[in-house]
Amino acid sequence: MNYYNILGIQNNSSQEQIKIAFRNLAKMHHPDKNPQSVQFRIISEAYRILSNPQLRARYDQAQLQYEKQIQIFNLIRNFINGKEDIPLIHQKDHESNQNESKTLDIQQIQKKKIRKAQN
């Protein structure tokens, strides 16, 4: 679970951007307004971690370690299965392009939800 994706923000977002994203999502998913939504707890946890600079630094470090482990796992799996893999030099560019497109998709969905909630 990526807290940045949950809030629909970039990894280099400022504290103000994090706060704005949280408030927008909290308005939509707050149990008083939307009793069916179970996402409020997840959104609150993401905000709790990302709004605290020390916890955010630890979270970012853990995410880097996790991504490295996934990359190694994929290399080994592809080697065992005899599949060719994207060279390591280009893999980061490929992954960052995928992450950016996912983030843009999430932001567009959230904007639509906000517009619907305002209407």
N, C-alpha and C positions, 0 to 999 in steps of 0.2 A: 504494500500500500504506500503510494507516494503522496506525502502531504501536500506537496506543491501542486500536483495534479488535482487533488481533492478540492483545494481552494481555487484552482484555475489560474495559477500565477506561475511566473518564471522562477528559476532557482536564484536569480540575482535580484529579486524584488525587494523593495524597501519596506521598512516597518509600516509605513503609511499605506502602501499598496496591500500588504497582508491584512491590515486592519479593515480596509475598505472591502476587500474580497470576502472576509469573514462576515462582516455586517450584512452584506448583500445576501449571502447564502443563509445566514442565520434568520433573516427576515422570512425567507421562503420556507425554511425547514423547521422553524421553531414549533415545538409541540403545541403551543397555544393556538397557533394559526393553522397548523397542519398536523393533526394528531396521528395521521397515518405514516408520517415520515419518520424513519429510523436513522436518517443520516445526520441529524443534529448532533448526536454524540460524537460521531466521526469528525464532523466539521469542527466541533469544539476542541477535540483532541489535537487536530492539525494546527489550529490556531494557538493552543497552549504551547506547543512545541516550537512553532515558527516565530512566535512573538517574543520569546525569551532568547536573547542572543547566545547564551551559553548552551542551552538545550538545542538551539538551531545548529550551532557549530558541531555538537556531538552527533546530531541527526545527519548532517551533511557528510561527516566523516564515515558514519556507518553506511550511508547510501553508496559512497565511493567503494567501500570494501565489498558491499553486496554486489555492485555492478562488476567489479573485478572477478569475483567468484563465479558469477553467471557467465562471464566471458570465457573463463577457463573451462567451466563445465561444457559450454557450447563447443569449444575447440576440441575437447576430448571426445565428446559425443559424435561430432562430425568426423573426427579421425577414425573412430571405431566403426562408424557406419560407411566410411569410404566416401563421404561427401566432401566436395571442395568448400572451403570457407572464404569469406571476405578477408583479404589481408588485414592484419592488425592495424596498419597505418591508415587504411581507408575505413575501417570498421567504426572508429569513433565518429567520423564525418557522417557515415550512414546512420548510426544510432542517434546522433544529435538531430539529423533531419527528421527522423521518425518521431523523436520526442517533441520537436517543434510543431510538427503537423498534428500530433495528438493534443498538444496544449491548445493549439488554435481551434481544433474541433471542440474541445471542452469549453473554451471561452465562448464560442458561438452558441453552444447549447445553453450555457448559463445566461447569456444575454437574452435568448429567446424566452427562457423561463422567467427572467426578471420582467420582460415586456408583458408576458401573459399575466404575471402576478399584479402588475400595475394596472392592467385593464380590468 
